[in-house]
Amino acid sequence: MARTKNRFNAMSAEKTMAPDVIVPEKKYKVALYARLSVERVSIPGNSIESQLDIMKAFLLNHSEFQEYYVYMDNGYSGTNFDRPEFKRMMDDVRNGKINCICVKDLSRFGRDYVEMGNYIETIFPFMGVRFISVNDHFDTEQDYNENKSLEIALKNLINDMYAKDISKRLVVTRQHEMERGKFTGSNAPYGYKVNEADPMRRFVVDEPAAAVVRKIFSMVLEGKSLRKISIYLQSEKFSIPAQYLKTGHLYQENGDEKKIWHIGTLSNILKNQAYIGNLVQGKRKVRLCDNEKRHFTYEDEWIICENSHEPIISREIFNKVRALYEKKVKDSPFSSERGKHISIKDNIYAGLIYCGNCGKKLEFLSSMVDKCGKLNRKYYFQCCNNFDASKAEVSCRVRITEDKLDEIVHEVIKKQVKMFTDKKEIISVAENALKQDMKQFNEKIKELKSQIEKEEYAVSRKYEEYVTGEISSKEFSKVQERAKQQIDSLNGKIADMENERIKRKKQLEEKLAILKSLYRVNGKKSLDKSILHILIQKIEIMPDSELKIAFDFENPLNDVVDGESAT
């Protein structure tokens, strides 16, 4: 009779095996994560390449690392984990592509004490992820005592304090430099250049561009609207400020990408005190030491140094233009000042709506409408190319109100719903298809795991024969090696099956979400963002207000019905 109680598993018993018995080695798919913040770029030995070299050298000495993938965040602070490559790495961890993360040292992973501890002590163990810090000699797969744990916690705390201390020093230093009148930014305003030979980095007049600035101010004094000024600059083929900075071409030349003078660009020029000789800084700030994100500051927080450089515009002209401009802004239905107490609502079409003529995303704009003495916002979508730059230019002429867009989109989606008659029955079919598919995957995975258990049990029986002397060590090693190969193959099949199950589940859940969203639209008078982004891939508005809607599906029943009928 077979012995079942206290059954021995020879595949996992390292300590009791003979010295020449082969022990299966767990293989790891490794993420090599490197990070470099702006302030540490110049520190020797800390470059992205140096970090990767150290980690790759470490991997060469360890056979359990099967393959590796590289993730690099260059120019990102370690004080938070809002980094693109870090997010991509964690997505790969969740998808099963990665089961080990390696960094040069703990500070490269992050400098937030609380979050670092959360990842190392909670998140990674829960996800079954091995974490290695090469220079700290830290590996979660190795046994480490309370002293080692305390050492790691202290290092994380020091890294956190270091980052905040550096941030605080930079803030104080930069603030002092601004107050002294030193320009701490990157680029001078249009019409000026930075004198890098000057310790204070003062502005010097760039005469070709300065002439354009003077022309803009003079046209405003002549009563020209910003729209007409924009059309004039476009017709004369002047490069916009950003393009001029990049190419050095005052006029657009052959091969230059056509850029449009937006109203906002002109507005910023007309209110920039740099043109009367004032240096204005501190309009935006960030304080990592206080966990404060980059944001715009109030005007009374700006640091202004008067007469710091040669003016392009006289104060008299500047003040006249500002007075004219502010009056127009105050009276305009599009003025942000006029309706600043009325909040702007969320754009539910964000990322979906494009110009059918030039292909650019449409801008979400609003104007103020006075109804019975009460101000309200009227929303509309418009292409940024929506004007005639000159007779030779072709205007997109794409503009549509949000009300009209809602009406058309709602009607089109409702037509899609008509092909599905019995809501309860169809949703039930879709849900049953999902359950049945998952059940089949689970049964196949269970069968493969059962085969692994049989292999392990067979090796255990052979181990008993080896212990009693019925077979030699060499014979047992051959049996164990064959079993290992078979188990590795079965584990590979399980991994493939798991990935396929995840993909299939996601696919069917998306189909189910589409079906439910279609019915939700049918029973609602208004649209919401979540429904739109599930159902629609892209909306194009043509110059004649015709809509082209690309849905994110053809028939959401195709897969689920086929899956249900197949069972």
C-alpha positions as CSV (number, residue, x, y, z in Angstrom):
1,M,0.0,0.0,0.0
2,A,1.4,3.4,-1.0
3,R,2.5,5.7,1.8
4,T,0.6,9.0,1.8
5,K,1.1,10.4,5.3
6,N,4.0,12.8,5.7
7,R,4.9,12.3,2.0
8,F,8.4,13.5,1.2
9,N,9.0,15.8,-1.8
10,A,12.5,15.1,-3.2
11,M,12.3,18.0,-5.6
12,S,12.4,20.6,-2.8
13,A,14.5,18.9,-0.1
14,E,17.9,20.5,-0.4
15,K,19.3,19.7,3.0
16,T,18.6,16.0,3.1
17,M,19.8,15.2,-0.4
18,A,23.1,13.6,-1.4
19,P,25.9,16.1,-2.4
20,D,25.6,15.2,-6.0
21,V,21.8,15.6,-6.2
22,I,20.7,18.4,-8.6
23,V,18.4,21.0,-7.1
24,P,16.1,22.9,-9.4
25,E,17.0,26.6,-9.6
26,K,14.4,29.3,-9.8
27,K,14.8,31.5,-12.8
28,Y,14.2,35.3,-12.7
29,K,13.2,37.8,-15.3
30,V,14.9,41.0,-14.1
31,A,14.1,44.7,-14.5
32,L,17.3,46.8,-14.4
33,Y,16.0,50.1,-13.2
34,A,18.2,53.3,-13.4
35,R,17.3,56.8,-12.5
36,L,19.1,60.1,-12.7
37,S,17.8,63.4,-11.4
38,V,18.7,66.7,-12.9
39,E,20.9,67.9,-10.0
40,R,23.0,64.8,-10.1
41,V,23.8,64.7,-13.8
42,S,27.4,65.9,-13.3
43,I,28.3,63.5,-10.4
44,P,31.0,61.1,-11.7
45,G,30.1,57.4,-11.7
46,N,26.4,58.1,-11.3
47,S,25.4,58.2,-15.0
48,I,22.7,56.0,-16.4
49,E,25.3,54.0,-18.2
50,S,27.4,53.5,-15.1
51,Q,24.4,52.3,-13.1
52,L,23.5,49.8,-15.8
53,D,27.2,48.5,-16.0
54,I,27.2,47.8,-12.3
55,M,23.9,45.9,-12.4
56,K,24.9,43.9,-15.5
57,A,28.2,42.9,-13.9
58,F,26.2,41.7,-10.9
59,L,23.9,39.6,-13.1
60,L,26.9,37.8,-14.8
61,N,27.8,36.2,-11.5
62,H,24.4,34.8,-10.8
63,S,23.0,32.0,-13.1
64,E,19.4,32.3,-11.8
65,F,18.9,35.5,-13.8
66,Q,17.3,34.3,-17.0
67,E,16.8,37.5,-18.9
68,Y,16.7,41.3,-18.2
69,Y,14.9,44.4,-19.4
70,V,16.1,48.0,-19.0
71,Y,14.1,50.9,-17.6
72,M,15.6,54.4,-17.4
73,D,14.1,57.6,-15.9
74,N,16.5,60.3,-16.9
75,G,15.9,63.7,-15.3
76,Y,13.3,62.6,-12.7
77,S,13.4,63.2,-9.0
78,G,13.4,60.3,-6.6
79,T,11.1,62.1,-4.1
80,N,8.0,60.6,-5.8
81,F,7.2,57.6,-8.0
82,D,5.4,59.5,-10.8
83,R,8.0,58.5,-13.4
84,P,7.2,57.1,-16.9
85,E,9.7,54.2,-16.9
86,F,8.9,53.3,-13.3
87,K,5.2,53.1,-14.2
88,R,6.0,50.9,-17.3
89,M,8.2,48.6,-15.1
90,M,5.4,48.2,-12.6
91,D,2.9,47.4,-15.4
92,D,5.3,44.7,-16.6
93,V,5.5,43.3,-13.0
94,R,1.7,43.1,-12.9
95,N,1.5,41.4,-16.3
96,G,4.0,38.8,-15.2
97,K,6.8,39.9,-17.4
98,I,9.1,40.8,-14.5
99,N,9.6,39.0,-11.1
100,C,12.8,40.7,-10.0
101,I,13.9,44.3,-9.7
102,C,17.5,45.4,-9.5
103,V,18.9,48.8,-8.8
104,K,22.5,50.2,-8.3
105,D,21.6,51.5,-4.8
106,L,18.4,52.3,-2.9
107,S,18.6,56.1,-3.7
108,R,18.2,55.2,-7.4
109,F,14.9,53.5,-6.7
110,G,13.5,56.4,-4.7
111,R,14.0,58.9,-1.9
112,D,10.6,58.9,-0.2
113,Y,11.1,57.1,3.1
114,V,7.5,56.0,3.6
115,E,6.9,54.9,0.0
116,M,10.3,53.0,-0.2
117,G,9.4,51.0,2.9
118,N,5.9,50.3,1.5
119,Y,7.4,48.9,-1.7
120,I,10.1,46.8,-0.1
121,E,8.2,45.5,2.9
122,T,4.6,45.1,1.5
123,I,4.1,45.6,-2.2
124,F,7.0,43.5,-3.6
125,P,6.5,40.5,-1.2
126,F,2.8,40.5,-2.0
127,M,3.5,40.5,-5.7
128,G,6.2,37.8,-5.4
129,V,8.9,40.2,-6.6
130,R,12.6,39.9,-5.6
131,F,14.3,43.2,-5.0
132,I,18.0,43.7,-5.2
133,S,20.2,46.8,-4.4
134,V,23.7,45.9,-5.6
135,N,25.8,48.5,-3.7
136,D,23.8,48.1,-0.5
137,H,24.3,44.3,-0.6
138,F,20.6,44.0,-0.1
139,D,18.5,41.1,-1.6
140,T,15.0,40.2,-0.3
141,E,15.6,36.6,-1.4
142,Q,18.4,36.3,1.2
143,D,17.9,35.9,4.9
144,Y,18.7,39.2,6.7
145,N,18.3,39.9,10.4
146,E,16.8,42.9,12.2
147,N,20.1,44.8,12.1
148,K,20.1,44.6,8.3
149,S,16.4,45.6,8.2
150,L,17.2,48.6,10.4
151,E,20.2,49.5,8.2
152,I,18.0,49.6,5.1
153,A,15.3,51.7,6.8
154,L,18.0,54.2,8.0
155,K,19.4,54.5,4.4
156,N,15.9,55.2,3.0
157,L,15.4,57.8,5.7
158,I,18.8,59.4,4.9
159,N,18.0,59.4,1.2
160,D,14.7,61.1,1.9
161,M,16.3,63.7,4.1
162,Y,19.1,64.3,1.6
163,A,16.6,65.0,-1.3
164,K,14.6,67.4,0.8
165,D,17.7,69.2,2.1
166,I,19.1,69.6,-1.5
167,S,15.7,70.9,-2.6
168,K,15.6,73.4,0.3
169,R,19.1,74.7,-0.5
170,L,18.3,75.1,-4.2
171,V,15.1,77.0,-3.4
172,V,16.9,79.4,-1.1
173,T,19.8,79.9,-3.6
174,R,17.6,80.5,-6.6
175,Q,15.4,82.9,-4.6
176,H,18.4,84.9,-3.6
177,E,19.7,85.0,-7.2
178,M,16.3,86.2,-8.5
179,E,16.2,89.0,-5.9
180,R,19.7,90.1,-7.0
181,G,18.4,90.4,-10.5
182,K,20.1,87.3,-12.0
183,F,18.1,85.5,-14.7
184,T,17.7,81.9,-13.6
185,G,15.6,80.7,-16.5
186,S,16.6,78.9,-19.7
187,N,15.6,81.2,-22.6
188,A,15.0,85.0,-22.9
189,P,11.6,86.3,-24.1
190,Y,11.1,86.8,-27.8
191,G,13.1,90.0,-28.8
192,Y,15.9,89.3,-26.4
193,K,18.9,87.0,-26.0
194,V,20.7,86.0,-22.8
195,N,24.2,87.4,-22.3
196,E,25.9,84.2,-21.0
197,A,29.2,86.1,-20.5
198,D,27.5,88.3,-17.9
199,P,27.5,86.7,-14.4
200,M,23.9,88.1,-14.0
201,R,22.8,86.6,-17.4
202,R,21.1,89.9,-18.4
203,F,19.0,90.3,-21.5
204,V,20.4,92.0,-24.6
205,V,18.1,93.2,-27.4
206,D,17.8,90.9,-30.4
207,E,17.1,93.6,-32.9
208,P,15.4,91.6,-35.7
209,A,12.9,90.0,-33.3
210,A,12.6,93.2,-31.3
211,A,11.3,95.0,-34.5
212,V,8.5,92.4,-34.7
213,V,7.6,93.1,-31.0
214,R,7.4,96.8,-31.7
215,K,5.2,96.1,-34.7
216,I,2.8,94.1,-32.6
217,F,2.5,96.9,-30.0
218,S,2.0,99.6,-32.7
219,M,-0.8,97.6,-34.4
220,V,-2.6,97.3,-31.1
221,L,-2.4,101.1,-30.8
222,E,-3.8,101.4,-34.3
223,G,-6.9,99.5,-33.1
224,K,-6.1,96.2,-34.8
225,S,-7.5,93.1,-33.1
226,L,-5.2,90.3,-32.0
227,R,-6.8,88.1,-34.7
228,K,-5.9,90.6,-37.4
229,I,-2.4,90.9,-36.0
230,S,-2.1,87.1,-36.1
231,I,-3.2,87.0,-39.7
232,Y,-0.7,89.8,-40.6
233,L,2.2,88.0,-39.0
234,Q,1.2,84.7,-40.7
235,S,0.9,86.4,-44.1
236,E,4.3,87.9,-43.7
237,K,5.7,84.5,-42.8
238,F,7.2,85.5,-39.5
239,S,8.4,82.5,-37.5
240,I,6.6,82.1,-34.1
241,P,8.8,82.7,-31.0
242,A,9.4,79.0,-30.3
243,Q,10.3,78.3,-33.9
244,Y,12.6,81.3,-34.1
245,L,14.4,80.1,-30.9
246,K,14.9,76.7,-32.4
247,T,15.9,77.6,-36.0
248,G,17.1,81.1,-35.8
249,H,15.0,82.0,-38.8
250,L,13.1,85.2,-38.4
251,Y,11.0,84.3,-41.4
252,Q,9.7,80.8,-42.2
253,E,12.0,79.2,-44.8
254,N,11.5,76.2,-47.1
255,G,11.6,73.1,-45.0
256,D,10.4,74.8,-41.8
257,E,7.3,73.4,-40.3
258,K,4.4,75.9,-40.6
259,K,3.5,77.3,-37.2
260,I,0.6,79.6,-36.4
261,W,0.7,82.8,-34.3
262,H,-1.9,82.0,-31.7
263,I,-3.9,84.7,-29.9
264,G,-2.5,83.5,-26.6
265,T,1.1,84.0,-27.8
266,L,0.3,87.6,-28.7
267,S,-1.5,88.2,-25.4
268,N,1.6,87.0,-23.5
269,I,3.8,89.4,-25.4
270,L,1.6,92.3,-24.8
271,K,1.6,91.8,-21.0
272,N,5.3,90.8,-20.6
273,Q,7.0,93.5,-18.5
274,A,10.4,92.3,-19.9
275,Y,9.8,94.7,-22.8
276,I,9.9,97.8,-20.6
277,G,13.1,96.6,-18.9
278,N,11.7,94.7,-15.9
279,L,12.9,91.2,-15.1
280,V,9.9,89.2,-13.7
281,Q,10.7,85.7,-12.2
282,G,9.0,83.3,-9.8
283,K,5.8,82.9,-11.8
284,R,6.0,79.1,-11.2
285,K,7.6,77.3,-8.4
286,V,8.1,73.8,-6.9
287,R,9.3,72.8,-3.5
288,L,10.2,69.1,-3.2
289,C,11.2,69.7,0.5
290,D,7.5,70.5,1.2
291,N,6.1,67.9,-1.2
292,E,4.8,70.9,-3.2
293,K,4.3,70.2,-7.0
294,R,5.2,72.7,-9.7
295,H,2.4,75.3,-10.0
296,F,1.7,78.9,-11.0
297,T,2.1,81.6,-8.3
298,Y,0.0,84.7,-7.6
299,E,1.2,88.0,-9.0
300,D,2.0,89.3,-5.5
301,E,4.5,86.4,-5.2
302,W,6.5,87.4,-8.4
303,I,10.0,88.7,-8.0
304,I,10.3,91.8,-10.1
305,C,13.6,93.7,-10.7
306,E,12.9,97.0,-12.5
307,N,15.3,98.5,-15.1
308,S,17.4,95.4,-15.2
309,H,18.0,95.5,-19.0
310,E,17.4,97.7,-22.1
311,P,13.7,98.1,-22.9
312,I,12.2,97.5,-26.3
313,I,8.9,99.3,-25.6
314,S,8.5,102.6,-23.7
315,R,6.5,102.5,-20.5
316,E,4.0,105.0,-22.0
317,I,3.3,102.8,-25.0
318,F,3.2,99.6,-22.8
319,N,0.6,101.2,-20.4
320,K,-1.6,102.5,-23.3
321,V,-1.6,99.1,-24.9
322,R,-2.4,97.4,-21.6
323,A,-5.3,99.7,-21.0
324,L,-6.7,99.1,-24.5
325,Y,-6.2,95.4,-24.2
326,E,-7.7,95.1,-20.7
327,K,-10.8,97.0,-21.9
328,K,-11.3,94.6,-24.8
329,V,-10.7,91.6,-22.5
330,K,-13.3,93.0,-20.0
331,D,-15.9,93.5,-22.7
332,S,-15.2,90.3,-24.6
333,P,-17.6,87.3,-24.2
334,F,-14.5,85.1,-24.4
335,S,-12.7,86.8,-21.5
336,S,-11.6,84.6,-18.7
337,E,-11.7,87.7,-16.4
338,R,-15.4,88.3,-17.2
339,G,-16.4,84.8,-16.1
340,K,-13.6,83.9,-13.7
341,H,-16.1,83.1,-10.9
342,I,-17.8,80.5,-13.1
343,S,-15.8,77.3,-13.2
344,I,-14.9,75.5,-16.4
345,K,-16.4,72.1,-16.6
346,D,-14.5,68.9,-17.6
347,N,-14.0,68.1,-21.3
348,I,-15.6,64.7,-21.7
349,Y,-14.3,64.4,-25.3
350,A,-10.6,65.0,-24.3
351,G,-8.3,62.9,-26.4
352,L,-11.1,61.8,-28.8
353,I,-12.0,64.8,-31.0
354,Y,-9.9,65.9,-34.0
355,C,-10.0,68.3,-36.9
356,G,-11.0,66.4,-40.1
357,N,-9.1,68.8,-42.2
358,C,-5.6,69.1,-40.6
359,G,-5.8,66.2,-38.1
360,K,-5.0,68.2,-35.0
361,K,-6.8,67.9,-31.7
362,L,-9.6,70.4,-31.3
363,E,-9.4,73.0,-28.6
364,F,-12.1,73.0,-25.9
365,L,-13.1,76.7,-25.5
366,S,-15.9,78.7,-23.9
367,S,-17.6,82.1,-24.2
368,M,-19.7,84.0,-21.8
369,V,-23.4,84.4,-22.6
370,D,-25.7,86.8,-20.8
371,K,-29.2,85.4,-20.4
372,C,-31.7,87.5,-18.5
373,G,-28.8,89.2,-16.6
374,K,-27.1,86.0,-15.7
375,L,-23.8,84.9,-17.1
376,N,-23.3,81.4,-18.4
377,R,-20.6,79.5,-20.2
378,K,-21.3,78.3,-23.7
379,Y,-18.8,75.6,-24.8
380,Y,-17.5,74.8,-28.2
381,F,-14.7,73.0,-30.0
382,Q,-12.5,74.7,-32.6
383,C,-9.4,73.9,-34.6
384,C,-6.4,76.1,-33.8
385,N,-6.0,76.6,-37.6
386,N,-9.5,78.1,-37.8
387,F,-8.7,81.4,-39.6
388,D,-7.5,82.7,-42.9
389,A,-3.8,83.5,-42.5
390,S,-3.8,84.9,-46.0
391,K,-5.5,84.4,-49.3
392,A,-2.9,81.7,-50.1
393,E,-3.7,79.8,-46.9
394,V,-6.6,77.4,-46.5
395,S,-8.5,77.7,-43.3
396,C,-9.8,74.6,-41.5
397,R,-13.1,76.4,-40.6
398,V,-13.8,73.6,-38.1
399,R,-16.0,74.6,-35.2
400,I,-18.9,73.0,-33.4
401,T,-20.8,73.7,-30.2
402,E,-20.7,71.1,-27.4
403,D,-24.5,70.9,-27.4
404,K,-24.7,70.0,-31.1
405,L,-21.8,67.5,-30.7
406,D,-23.6,65.8,-27.8
407,E,-26.8,65.6,-29.8
408,I,-25.2,64.0,-32.8
409,V,-23.0,61.6,-30.9
410,H,-25.8,60.5,-28.6
411,E,-28.0,59.8,-31.7
412,V,-25.3,57.8,-33.5
413,I,-24.6,55.6,-30.4
414,K,-28.3,55.0,-29.9
415,K,-28.5,53.6,-33.5
416,Q,-25.8,51.1,-32.5
417,V,-27.9,49.9,-29.6
418,K,-30.8,49.0,-31.9
419,M,-29.0,45.9,-33.2
420,F,-29.2,44.5,-29.6
421,T,-32.8,43.8,-28.7
422,D,-32.9,41.7,-25.5
423,K,-30.6,43.4,-23.0
424,K,-30.9,40.8,-20.2
425,E,-30.3,37.8,-22.5
426,I,-27.3,39.4,-24.3
427,I,-25.6,40.5,-21.1
428,S,-26.2,37.0,-19.7
429,V,-24.6,35.4,-22.8
430,A,-21.6,37.6,-22.5
431,E,-21.1,36.9,-18.8
432,N,-21.6,33.2,-19.3
433,A,-19.0,33.2,-22.1
434,L,-16.5,34.9,-19.8
435,K,-17.1,32.4,-17.0
436,Q,-16.9,29.4,-19.4
437,D,-13.7,30.6,-21.0
438,M,-12.1,31.2,-17.6
439,K,-13.3,27.8,-16.4
440,Q,-11.6,26.0,-19.4
441,F,-8.3,27.9,-18.8
442,N,-8.5,27.0,-15.1
443,E,-9.1,23.3,-15.8
444,K,-6.1,23.2,-18.2
445,I,-3.8,24.9,-15.7
446,K,-5.0,22.5,-13.0
447,E,-4.3,19.5,-15.2
448,L,-0.7,20.8,-15.9
449,K,-0.1,21.4,-12.1
450,S,-1.4,17.9,-11.5
451,Q,1.2,16.5,-13.9
452,I,3.9,18.4,-12.0
453,E,2.8,16.9,-8.8
454,K,3.0,13.4,-10.4
455,E,6.5,14.1,-11.6
456,E,7.6,15.3,-8.1
457,Y,6.0,12.3,-6.4
458,A,7.7,9.9,-8.9
459,V,11.1,11.5,-8.0
460,S,10.3,11.2,-4.3
461,R,9.7,7.5,-4.7
462,K,13.0,7.2,-6.6
463,Y,14.7,9.1,-3.8
464,E,13.4,6.5,-1.3
465,E,15.0,3.8,-3.5
466,Y,18.2,5.8,-3.6
467,V,18.2,6.1,0.2
468,T,17.7,2.3,0.7
469,G,20.4,1.5,-1.8
470,E,18.1,0.1,-4.5
471,I,19.5,2.6,-7.1
472,S,22.8,4.4,-7.4
473,S,23.3,8.2,-7.0
474,K,24.1,8.4,-10.7
475,E,20.8,6.7,-11.6
476,F,18.8,8.9,-9.3
477,S,20.5,12.1,-10.7
478,K,19.4,11.0,-14.2
479,V,15.9,10.5,-13.0
480,Q,15.9,13.8,-11.3
481,E,17.3,15.7,-14.3
482,R,14.7,14.2,-16.6
483,A,12.0,15.2,-14.1
484,K,13.4,18.7,-13.9
485,Q,13.3,19.1,-17.6
486,Q,9.7,17.9,-17.7
487,I,8.7,20.1,-14.9
488,D,10.4,23.1,-16.5
489,S,8.5,22.4,-19.7
490,L,5.2,22.1,-17.8
491,N,5.8,25.4,-15.9
492,G,6.5,27.1,-19.2
493,K,3.1,25.8,-20.5
494,I,1.4,27.1,-17.3
495,A,3.0,30.5,-17.7
496,D,1.9,30.7,-21.4
497,M,-1.6,29.5,-20.3
498,E,-1.8,32.2,-17.6
499,N,-0.8,34.9,-20.0
500,E,-3.3,33.7,-22.5
501,R,-6.0,33.6,-19.8
502,I,-5.2,37.2,-18.7
503,K,-5.4,38.5,-22.3
504,R,-8.7,36.6,-23.0
505,K,-10.2,37.8,-19.8
506,K,-9.3,41.4,-20.6
507,Q,-10.7,41.0,-24.1
508,L,-14.0,39.6,-23.0
509,E,-14.3,42.1,-20.1
510,E,-13.8,45.0,-22.6
511,K,-16.6,43.5,-24.8
512,L,-18.9,43.2,-21.8
513,A,-18.1,46.8,-20.8
514,I,-19.0,47.9,-24.3
515,L,-22.3,46.1,-24.2
516,K,-23.2,47.5,-20.8
517,S,-22.2,51.0,-21.9
518,L,-24.4,50.8,-25.0
519,Y,-27.4,50.1,-22.9
520,R,-26.5,52.8,-20.4
521,V,-26.5,55.3,-23.3
522,N,-29.8,54.1,-24.5
523,G,-31.4,54.8,-21.2
524,K,-29.7,58.2,-20.5
525,K,-30.4,61.7,-21.8
526,S,-26.7,62.8,-21.4
527,L,-23.3,61.3,-22.1
528,D,-20.5,60.8,-19.7
529,K,-16.8,60.5,-20.1
530,S,-16.4,56.9,-19.2
531,I,-18.9,55.7,-21.7
532,L,-17.4,57.7,-24.5
533,H,-13.9,56.4,-23.9
534,I,-15.1,52.8,-23.8
535,L,-17.1,53.1,-27.0
536,I,-15.3,55.6,-29.2
537,Q,-11.8,55.6,-30.6
538,K,-11.9,58.9,-32.5
539,I,-14.2,61.7,-33.7
540,E,-13.4,63.9,-36.6
541,I,-15.2,67.2,-37.3
542,M,-15.3,68.3,-40.9
543,P,-15.5,71.9,-42.1
544,D,-19.2,71.4,-42.9
545,S,-19.8,70.1,-39.3
546,E,-20.1,66.6,-40.6
547,L,-18.9,64.0,-38.0
548,K,-16.9,60.9,-38.7
549,I,-17.0,58.6,-35.6
550,A,-14.6,55.6,-35.3
551,F,-16.0,53.2,-32.7
552,D,-13.7,51.0,-30.7
553,F,-15.5,47.9,-31.8
554,E,-17.3,46.4,-34.8
555,N,-19.7,44.0,-33.1
556,P,-19.0,43.4,-29.4
557,L,-21.0,40.2,-29.6
558,N,-18.7,38.5,-32.1
559,D,-16.3,37.0,-29.6
560,V,-18.7,36.4,-26.7
561,V,-21.4,34.8,-28.7
562,D,-18.9,32.6,-30.6
563,G,-17.4,31.6,-27.2
564,E,-20.8,30.8,-25.7
565,S,-22.1,28.8,-28.7
566,A,-18.8,26.8,-28.9
567,T,-19.4,25.5,-25.3
